[in-house]
Amino acid sequence: MIKPFYPILLEKNMTPATNDPLGFLNNSPQGIQSGAQTDLVQLLLYEIIRVKELILYYDSIPNGGGQLGSSILNELVSEAYSSLVNYDTILMKKYYDLLLNCD
């Protein structure tokens, strides 16, 4: 019998997270509220979600009329998400400001 290369990893059971990282969006009927409870991560996530809805609008424009806008917004969302994953607060602030002005 061949032994697995990572025997420790195969024996561990993963448990689901107890808190929902996007729970603040689901639990608040008004969405993001300004105040001490909000932080840059939450605000940026909210803007990413809002701009993703804009992308759907641009994609729905007939004859490819929204293709350029959609691709630009997709790139912004991708870079904003990358700044979140890397927890680069300077880039997070930059992309929050950029996404905030998207319409």
C-alpha positions as CSV (number, residue, x, y, z in Angstrom):
1,M,0.0,0.0,0.0
2,I,1.3,3.5,-0.9
3,K,1.4,6.0,1.9
4,P,0.0,9.4,1.2
5,F,2.6,12.2,0.8
6,Y,0.7,14.4,3.3
7,P,-0.7,12.0,5.9
8,I,-1.4,14.8,8.4
9,L,-3.5,16.7,6.0
10,L,-5.6,13.7,5.1
11,E,-6.4,13.0,8.7
12,K,-7.7,16.5,9.6
13,N,-11.3,17.4,9.3
14,M,-12.2,20.9,8.3
15,T,-14.9,22.7,10.3
16,P,-17.0,25.5,8.7
17,A,-16.4,29.1,9.8
18,T,-18.8,30.2,12.6
19,N,-19.1,33.7,11.4
20,D,-20.2,34.9,7.9
21,P,-17.7,37.5,6.6
22,L,-20.5,39.1,4.5
23,G,-23.0,38.9,7.4
24,F,-23.0,42.7,7.8
25,L,-24.7,42.9,4.4
26,N,-27.4,40.3,5.2
27,N,-28.1,41.4,8.7
28,S,-28.5,45.1,8.0
29,P,-31.6,46.0,5.9
30,Q,-30.0,49.4,5.0
31,G,-26.7,47.9,3.9
32,I,-23.6,49.7,5.1
33,Q,-24.2,52.3,7.7
34,S,-21.7,55.0,8.5
35,G,-20.2,55.1,11.9
36,A,-17.7,53.4,14.1
37,Q,-18.9,49.9,13.1
38,T,-17.8,50.2,9.5
39,D,-14.3,49.7,8.3
40,L,-12.4,49.8,5.0
41,V,-12.8,46.1,4.3
42,Q,-16.6,46.3,4.7
43,L,-16.9,49.4,2.6
44,L,-14.8,48.0,-0.2
45,L,-16.8,44.7,-0.2
46,Y,-20.0,46.7,-0.5
47,E,-18.6,48.8,-3.4
48,I,-17.4,45.6,-5.1
49,I,-20.9,44.1,-4.9
50,R,-22.4,47.4,-6.2
51,V,-20.0,47.6,-9.1
52,K,-20.6,44.0,-10.0
53,E,-24.3,44.9,-10.4
54,L,-23.2,47.7,-12.7
55,I,-21.2,45.2,-14.8
56,L,-24.4,43.2,-15.3
57,Y,-26.1,46.4,-16.5
58,Y,-23.3,47.2,-19.0
59,D,-23.2,43.6,-20.2
60,S,-27.0,43.8,-21.0
61,I,-26.6,46.8,-23.4
62,P,-27.4,45.4,-26.9
63,N,-24.9,45.1,-29.7
64,G,-21.9,45.1,-27.3
65,G,-22.4,48.8,-26.5
66,G,-21.3,48.3,-22.9
67,Q,-18.3,46.0,-23.5
68,L,-15.7,48.6,-22.9
69,G,-17.3,49.9,-19.7
70,S,-17.8,46.3,-18.5
71,S,-14.2,45.3,-19.1
72,I,-12.9,48.4,-17.3
73,L,-15.2,47.7,-14.3
74,N,-14.2,44.0,-14.3
75,E,-10.6,45.0,-14.1
76,L,-11.2,47.4,-11.2
77,V,-13.2,44.8,-9.3
78,S,-10.5,42.2,-9.9
79,E,-7.8,44.6,-8.6
80,A,-9.9,45.7,-5.7
81,Y,-10.5,42.1,-4.7
82,S,-6.8,41.4,-5.0
83,S,-6.0,44.2,-2.6
84,L,-8.5,42.7,-0.1
85,V,-6.9,39.3,-0.4
86,N,-3.4,40.7,0.2
87,Y,-4.8,43.1,2.9
88,D,-2.9,46.0,1.2
89,T,-4.7,48.9,3.0
90,I,-3.2,51.6,0.7
91,L,-4.5,49.8,-2.4
92,M,-7.8,49.0,-0.7
93,K,-8.3,52.8,-0.1
94,K,-7.3,53.5,-3.7
95,Y,-9.8,51.0,-5.2
96,Y,-12.5,52.0,-2.7
97,D,-12.2,55.6,-4.0
98,L,-12.2,54.4,-7.6
99,L,-15.2,52.1,-7.2
100,L,-17.1,54.7,-5.3
101,N,-17.2,56.9,-8.3
102,C,-18.3,54.2,-10.8
103,D,-21.7,54.6,-12.3
